[in-house]
């Protein structure tokens, strides 16, 4: 949602900028391809026709590629969300926005730049619009995700495994209303007792060492264990 808003805003700004600086844009298009885009209309075409193609084809294509770049980083953001060294979803989102904006500028997907004025305008737009995108992204991510803390009664005897990963003593973020397989790995001299969930977390079978965890809100899960002898 935030990616569509971000890329759509950039594309709309580029269209408006092209029309606002149309004489300069026409000159730049004609210089880039004088045969197909001459200032004076010919049998091959004209700068005005090429300008229409830039607005109708080039700008949407750049926006399309930029959206997939945004999706790529959004996926990485979700995968490594808990590794970002801050607990604020807003700060994390703005950090992502800055990274995405820098990549769009670096790879030339921030817009159609044809003179110093368009470069300045595009740069200022990216400086203001990118943090707004990051803020919205962070807020939406927080709205549609839940935080769960995993603890063990004795970390040496029981490890808490979620979807095959060791989350003992860790706090992790999951999508709201999601399901995950939780498993207790106990040492050879220990026996599993039960799970103790709290908050918005429920388990299909609290007495089973392996069960399904339902995440509907923030909460905690504690694994209880005892020694055999």
N, C-alpha and C positions, 0 to 999 in steps of 0.2 A: 504493500500500500504506500509506504513512504517512498519506495524506489520509483514507483509510477509518478508520484507527485513531484519528486525531485527532477527526474529526467524530463517529465512533461513541462515543468517550469523552465528548465534550461532551453528546451526546444522552442517554447513559446517566446521566450526572450530573444532567441536568435532570429526568429521570423520578424518580430517587431523591429529588431536592430537592423536587419537587412532592408526593410522598407524605410526606416528612418534615415539610413545612410545609403539609399538606393543609387544615387549618382556615383558615389565612390565604389559601391559594390559592382555596378555595371562596368566601370573602368577596369577594375581588378579582374573580372571575369573575361573581359575582352583581351586583356594583356596575357592572361593565362592560356587562352585558346583563340588566337586572332582569326583562324580559318573558319571555325564553326560558330564563333561568337563575335562577329565584327560589330562595332558600334553602329555602323550603317547597315541596315538589313540587306541581305543578299540571298541568292538561291540556296546557299548552304545553311542559312539561319541568321540569327541576330543575338546581340547581347541580352536583349529583353527576353527572348525565348529561353536562353540559357539561364537567366535569372529566375524565371518561373520554374525551371527544372530544379534549380538549387533549392528553392522554397518547397516544392512539392515532393522531391525525391531525396536530395542530399540531406536535408535537415532531418526528415523522418528516419533515414537510414542511420545517421549518426546517433540519433536518440535511441534507436533499436539496439545498436551495439553498446551504447552507454548503459542501457538498462541491464544487459547481461553482465557487464562489468560490475554493476551495482549488486546484482544477484549473487555473483561469485563471491564478493566480499561479505555480503550478508550471510551467506552460508558458512564462510570461515568464521564470521563473528559469532554465529550460533554455536559452532563447534568448539570454539575456544573462549566463549563468553566468560566462564569462571576463572580463566587464567589471566584476564586483564587485571592489572594491579589496582583496582578501585572497586568499591561496592556500589557506587552510584551508576544506575542504568543510564542516566542522562549523560554523564561524563563519558561512559563507554560508547554511547551512541554518537556523541559529537566527535570522539576520537575516530570512529569508523568513518564518519562523514568527511573529516579532513583527509583521511587516507584515500577515500574514493575520489574526492574532488581533485587531489593532487595527481592521481592516476589519469583522470579524464583530461586534465590540462597537459600532462606529460605526453600522453599518446594522441593528443589532438582531437579528442572527442568532446570538448567543451563548447564547440560551436564553429561557425564559419568566420574566421578572422581574416580581414582583407586590408586593413590599414591600422595606423596607430590608434585612431579613435575607437575602432571596433575592438582592438586588443585591450585598451584601457577599460572600456565598458564591460567587456566579457570578464575581465579580471575582477572588477569591482562586484559584478553580479555573483561570481563564484564565491568571493570572499564573504558575501552576506547570505546567499542562499544555501551554501553548503552547511554551515553550522545549524541553520534552521532544519534542514533535512536530518542532520544527526540528532538533533533534539527530539524531533518527531519520531525518528526510528527508535531511539532509546526509550521514550515513553510508551510507544506501542509494544516494544519487546517486553517491558515490565508488565504491561497490562495483560498480555497473553502468555505469561510464564509464571511459574511458581518455584519457590526455593525450598529445598528439603535438606535437612541435616541428618547425617548417618553416624551413629555412635555404636560402640561395642562395650559391653560390660567389662570385657577384658580383651584388649587388642592383641595380646599374645596368643589367646586361645580361640578367638573368633574374629574373622575378617568379613566385612559386609561387601558382597559383590552385587553390583547392579548392571544388568545387561553385559555381564562379563568383565566389568571393570571394578577395581578395588576402590571403594569410596569410604572406607573406614576412617572416621574422624574428619570427614570432609563435608562441605556444603556445596550442593550442586543445583543448577537451575534446569527445570524441565518445562515442557509445554503444558499449559493448563489442560485438564481432562485427558491426560495421557496415561498409558499403561506401560509398566516395565517389570522385567523379571528380576526378583531379588533372591539372593542365595547366601546362606551362611556357610563359610568354609571354616571348619573347626579342626583343631589339632588332634593328633591321635589319642591324647590323654584327656580329651574334653568331650562333653556331650551338649548338644543344642537343647535349650529349654523352650524359648519362645521369642517372638517379636513383640515389641511394644511401640505401636504407632501413636502419633498424636497430631493434633491440628487437622489439616485438610488431607491427610494421607490415610488410606485404608488398605488392608491386606485381605486377600481371599481366605487365607488360612494362617492365623498367627502362630499355630503350633507346628507348622511345617517349615523345615529348614530351607525349602525352596518354594516360592509362591509368587503370585502376581501382585504388584503394588499399583494402586490407583492414585494418581495425583490430581486432586481437585482444589488444593489450596496449600499455603505454606505449612510446613510441619516438620516433624522429626520421626526417625525410626531408630529404635535401639534394639540391638541383638543381645539376648541374654544367654549365658552359657555357664556350665558347671563342670567340675572335674569328675572323672569316672571313679577315681579311687580316693 
